[in-house]
């Protein structure tokens, strides 16, 4: 799946210290090694290392 801007995704993410969390994000930009997104859990823009994204599922709105 390509990650385009403005896609809403549910991700499982592992932090630098190994903690795993579920996040709902809105993709803002995609780089080779990182993903800039608005994180609904934190209520702010975050940078996620793509290698630390364990799973992702697109949120489908009907």
N, C-alpha and C positions, 0 to 999 in steps of 0.2 A: 504494500500500500504506500502510495506517495503521501507525504505530509505537506499539504499546501496551507497557505495562510488562511486563517479564520476557521479551520476545521476545529471542531470540539472533540476531544479525545478523553477517555478514561485510561489512565496509565497506572501501572505498578512501577514504583521507582525506588531504587536503593541509594541511600545517601552515602557520603564519603565514609561515615562511621559504620555502615552496614545496616542501618535501620531501613525497613521497608515500609512504604506508605502508598496508599491509593490516592491519586490526584485526578481531578477533572481540570483539564487545561484547554485554553484556546490558543492555537498555534499562531505566533506572530512572525517568526522567521526561522528558517532551517539552514544550518551550516553543515559542514562535513562531519564535525564531531559533537556539535551541540545544537540545542533546540531552544529558541527563545519563545516564551509563552506566558500568558496570563494564567496564574494558578488560582483557582477558585477557593482552595483550602486556605491559602495564605492571604488571599485578597491583594496580590501584587504580582508584578512581572518577575519571572524567575528564568534562570538559565539551567537547563537540564543536559547533562552529558548523555549522549545517545547510548553509549555502552552501558549506562546504568538504568536504562529503561528496560525493565524485565518483560513487560507485556503492554500492549495497547489495543484499545477497542474504540472504533469510531462511535460517537453518540449520534444516533439517527433520530431526527425530529420529524414527527408526522403532523 
